[in-house]
Amino acid sequence: MTGRRRLAAGLTAAVVLMGLAGCGLPSGVDGKLTNQWSMPPAAQEVQAKVGDCRTATQEQVNPVTETMVPCTGSHNREVVYIGEFTGASAALTTPPTLQKKATGAAATAQAEAYAECSKQASAYVGHSWYHPRLDLNVVLPTSAAWAAGRKWYRCELQQVDWYSFDDETREGTLKDFTYPIACMNFANDESKVVGCTTKHNGEYVGSFTALSQARPNTTAQYVPYHTKCRALAGPYLGVTAAQVKYLTGTYVWFSYNEDYAASGRQDVHCFLWYGEKKSMTGTAKGKRGTNLPK
């Protein structure tokens, strides 16, 4: 953009000079057409700040042209951290965008950025950022900006519909915000977040990072995952982790499929699970299992 502006100014000067040739100079004109002219301002990279919000959802952005909006109004994304790639990640010739089955330095760069984003997102909201209604995104510069030496990454939280995973708009900042308890209805491999005052057969208790990139396929492989979920369910219910299996089942849900595991997307959500034919109303949180369906 800057180069085009300067070229246009140069062409204008040439045309004026040609128009004056052979005619002499008017009084007060010295013929030096640029000695008192200021050049057009260069386009500056105005990078977003932590706490800014935007309505766009693209994963690569040009900070010169993007628009931020007040978080008090309708928006899609909220910036929770801005970091810088270093070492081998910064040496990549193209931005390490999120790709299925990524390998090598690009996958490592995404995984490291996502891990830092996860840590910083929790610090921003004041507690674990994990929730069925939230998704965490790593935003990168455009390819042109990357080639020009812009090696930053940006961490943004996005509210989503749990069932469809579609982006949702929201009003208000996520900083120090806590979502209501998420009660769930699980049926026929589908799940929906519902109000806890309605009948439901599950309840969200927390999340953790998968134990390996490979997804479990057998009952034996799922055992350590249920153990981790019971470790989250115990404090949620107000009992020990060892007591949980005598009170209720647990449900394991992977936020991403394993095509993105190498890029660090290994979030596992844990839920209380009462069974297909059992349900309850109200939350089980802090009730020590006394109101769980028998």
Helices and strands as residue ranges (DSSP letters): H 2-20, E 53-54, E 60-61, E 74-75, E 77-84, H 87-90, H 104-125, E 134-141, H 143-147, E 152-159, E 170-171, E 183-187, E 190-194, E 202-209, H 219-237, H 241-247, E 249-254, G 258-263, E 267-273
